[in-house]
Amino acid sequence: MTMQADVSRASLAVPRFVAKNRMLLALVMVPVICAFAVSLKLGVPFEVNMLSWMFSLLGAIIPAFLIVLMLARFAHLAIVVRPKRPALVMMTDVKRVFFDTDRMITGTVSLMLFIVFFSAFSYLKFAIPFINPFSWDVTFAEWDRALHFGVDPYQMVMGSIGTPTATTVVNAFYHGWLFLVYFGVLAACYTKVDRAKAYTYLVAFVLTWFIGGNVLATLLSSAGPVYYEALGFGSTFTPLLDTLNEFNQVSPVWALNVHEMLWEGYVADGRARGISAMPSMHVASSALLMFYAYSWKRWAGHLMAVFFIVIMIGSVMLAWHYAIDGYLGFVIAIICWKIARLLVARDAAT
């Protein structure tokens, strides 16, 4: 009877997911349709090999995600709850989660949906210079300088905390951003605690990345300070890159390798594609994580606020962005979060 009940629940889980997540499904379909439309116009196939890359990436991230959750839960049991046998309680929790058919199917379908979304997003980001060649960099650099009292923001950052060690630490946070982004998506997909907040985060995520990272990034096509000179805009940011290379001789600056990898992809179809500066999706997505964390626990929000600030600093320090890229990214995140809250509330009321 138990097996038949599990099969019955599994057969109903996907239709139930579609019914409950129709808004998220509709939102994800927008960039997918746009990707196919752009591919027809450009004559460049909307390649599905991004899906295999995403599965490979998730194959590495999901185990790490589960290990972190299990360690955190065990630490909470051992330090806060203090049962007589924390390991036994831990195993009971694990069984309760992984044998929850509805949670597993709903979470997995949600995750697959986001893999499709990321694939469409990545293709549209790759297409930016084909649709609208980089042309805003000089304007953004001038606005940046004007907004910061005639000084390039990177000079302010490097003048205050610009040391080899500090740069390495900031770079480590910047690289850790990818793990946290996927961590947030995975947590929101699989959690059963306050689904409205999790659903709000997922909807806001799609809105922010598509509107900011695809639509506005195409309209405001720019490459960022790191490629300023290579694109023929001048040597304004050469001192910053020279400093980063000098720091790299003392303490590792991994961003330099990524700079080169993305440029190879841009000029010669190398290992990576998708240069885009305005707005900063690192900042926008970190802001969303902060909002989501605050909606859960204040202490978690405080932690993500620190992370958000470091990412904002790193976006300038590591030559990826003009400061205003981050400012706009933050504004977009706020707007999309508010829109998502309204959409989820209205959807729940229908």
N, C-alpha and C positions, 0 to 999 in steps of 0.2 A: 504493500500500500504506500509505503514511504517513497519508493522509487517512482510509482505511478503518479504520486502527488507532485514530485519534483519535475517529472516530464510535463505534467499538466501546467505547472507554474512557468516552466521554461517556454512552452508553446504560447503562453499568453503574454510573456514579458516584452517581446519585441513590439507587438501591436500596442501594448500599453505604453511603451516608450514613445512610439510615434504619436500617440494621442496626447501624451503629457508634454512632449517636446516639439510640437508642431512649429512653434515660433522659432526655436533654435534651428530646426531643419530648414525652414524657409530662409533664414538669414545666411546659413552656410551655402545654400544653393545660389545666392546672388554672386559671390566671387567665383564660384564654379562656372556659372553661365558666362560671366565676364571673361574668364580665362579662355573658354572655348571660343568666344567671339573675337578676342584679341588674337588668338592663334590663327583663326581664319583670315583675319585682316593682314597679319604680318607674314603669314605663310610659314610660321615657326611652330611645330607641333607642341601641343600641351602635353609634355612628356609625363608618363606615369611612373618613370623610374624614381621620381621623388617619393613615391609611396614605399618602394623597397628601402630607400634610404631612411625614411621615417620609421619603418618597422625595425630596422637595424639599430637606430638610435634608441628607440623605446625599449628594445631588447636589452640594452645596457642600462638605461635609466630606471626601468620598472623594478628590477631587483634591488637597485640602490634605494629607490623609493620605499620598497617594502622593508628593507633592513633598517632604514632610518625610523620608520613608523614603529617597528617592533622594538627597537632599542629605546625609543621614547616612551612607549607604553610600559616596557619592563622597568625603566627608571622611575616612572610615575608610580607603578605598583610597589616597587621596592622602597622608595623614599617617602611617598605621600600616603598611599593606601596601607601598605605594610601588612599584607595578608600572611598567614603562616607559611603558605607555599606559593610564592609569587610565580614560579615557573609553571605550576599547574594552572593557575588562574590565567597566565599568559597563553597557554595552549588552548584553554577553553575559549578565550577571546579570538584566537586565530581561527579555530574551527567555526565559531559563530559567524565570523566575517566571510570566510571562504566557502562555507556551505550555504550561504544565503544566495539562493538561485536568482532571485529578483535583483539583488544588488550587483551580482557579478555580470548578469546579462545586460542590465541597464547601463552599468559603468562601462562595459566593453563596447557596447553599441555607441555610447557617447564618445568614447575614445576613438573609435574608427571614424566617426563623423569629424572629429577634429583633425585626424590624419588627412582626410580628404580636404578639409579647409586649409591646412598648412600647405598642402600641395598646390592648391589654387593660388593661395597668397604668394608663395615663392615664385610661381610662374609669372604672376602679374608684377612682382617686384623686379624680376629679371627683365621684363619687357619695358620698364620705365624709360631707359635711354633710347629705345627704338621709337617709342611713342612721342617722347618729349626730351630731347637731348639736354644734358646738364647745362643750365643757363642762369641759375639763380645764385651761384656761389659768391660772386663778387658783391651782389646786393646784400646777401645775408651777412657777409663779413663786415660790410660797411654798417649795416644796422646793428650788428653785435657791438661794434666799436662805439657807435653813437650812444647806444643804450647803456654802455658801461663807462661813460665819461671820457671817451676818447682813447680808451685802453682796450686792447684785445683781451678777452676774458682769460685766455690761456696764460697770459702774462701774470694776471692776478693770482691764478691758481698755482702756477709754478713758483711764483715769488713767495707764496705763503707756505706751501707744503711740498714743493717740488724737490724731493730727494730720491735717490735710487731706491731706497727701501720703501718709502711711502708709495712710490709709483708701482712697485711690485705688488704691494698689498692691495692697492686700488685695482690693479689689473686682475688680481686673483678674484676679487669680488665681481669684477666685470665679466670674467669668464664663468663664474659661478651662477651668474644670472640665468643662463640657459637651463641649468638644473632646477632652479627655483620656479621658472616659468612652467616647465613641464610638471614639477611637483604640484604647483597650484592647480593645473588642469586635471591632473590625475586625482588629486584630493577632491576637487569639485565634482568630477565624474562619478566617483565611487562612494562618496560620503552619503549617509542617510540622516545625518544630523543637520537639521534646519535646511531642507532642500531649497527653500525659497532663496536663501542667501547664496547657496552654491550655484543655483540656476541664474541668479542675477550676475554672478561673476562670469559664468560661461557666456551669457548673452553680451555682457559688456566687453568681454574679451574679443568676441567676433566683431562687434561694432568698432571697437578701437583699432584693431589691426587692419580691418578692411578700409574704414574711412581714413584713418591716419596713415597706415603703412602702404596702402594701394592708391586710393583716390587722391588724397592731398599730396602724397609723395610724388605722384605723377604730375600733378598740376604745379608743384613747387620743386621740380626736379633739380636736385643738387647732389654733389658727390661728397662734400665734407672737406675739412681742412687738410686731411692726409693726402688727398689727391689734387689739391688746389694748384700746385705748381705743375704737376704732370699733365693737367688739362689746359695749361697755358694761361692761367689766371694771375700768375705772379708768384713772388717768393715770400709772401706775407707770413706763411706758416713754416717756412724752412727752418727757422731757429728752433721751433718746437720739436720738429722731427729730428734735428741734429741733437738736441738735448736728450730725446728718448733713446737715440742710438748710443749716446755716451753713457747714459744710465744703464743700458743693456750690457755694457762691458763690466759693470760692477754688480748689478742685480738684474735678474731676467725681466724683460718686458715682452711678454708673449704676444701682445697686440701687434708688434712689428711683423711677425710671421703671418698673422691674419691679414694685415694691410697688404702684404705682398701676394698672398693667395687670392684675395678678392680682385686685385688689380690684374693678375694673370688671367683670371676668369673673364674679366671685362675685355681685355685686349686680345686674348687668344683662346677663348673658350676653355680655360683651364679647369682647376679642381672645384672652383666655387663661382657663383654668379650672384648678382643682386646688390650692387652698390646703391645706396640711398641714404641721404643725411636728414633731410627735413620731412616730417618731424622725427624726433628720436623715439623709436619704438622701445629701446631699452628703458628710457625714462617713463614712457607712457605705460608700459606693461608693469614696471616696478611700482608705479602709482596705483594701478589696479590691484596688485598684490597687497599693497598697504591698505587700501580701502577694504578689501576682503578680510584681511587679518583683523582690522579694527572691528569689523562687524561680528567677528567671532570672539576675540579676547583682547582686552586693552594692552596687555603685555606683548601679545603677538603683533599688534599694530605698532607698538613702539619699536620693536625689533625691525619690522619692515620699513618703518620710517627712517631708521638709521641706514638700512640697506639702500633705500631710495635716494638719500642724500649722497651716499658714496657713489652710486651709479651716475647721478647728475654730475658730480665732480669728475668722475672717470671719463664721461663722455667728452668732456673738454680736454682733460689732461692727456688722454691717449690719442688725441687728434681726430677722433671719429666725428665730432659734431661741433657746430657753432652753439653757443650757449642758448640762443633763441630756439634752436631745434628742440632742446629739452623743455623750454618754457611752453612751447606750443604742444609738445607731447603731453605735458602735465594737464594743460587746459582740455585737450581732447579726451584724456582719461576721465576727468571730472564730468564733462558733458555726457560722455557715453555711459558712465556709471549711473548718472541720474536718469538718463533715458531708459537704461536697462531696468532700473528699479520701477519706473512707471509701467514699462511693458510687462514685466513679470507680475506686477500687482493687478493690472487690467486682465491679463491672461488668466490669472487665478480666479478672478471674479466672474469670468464667463463660464 
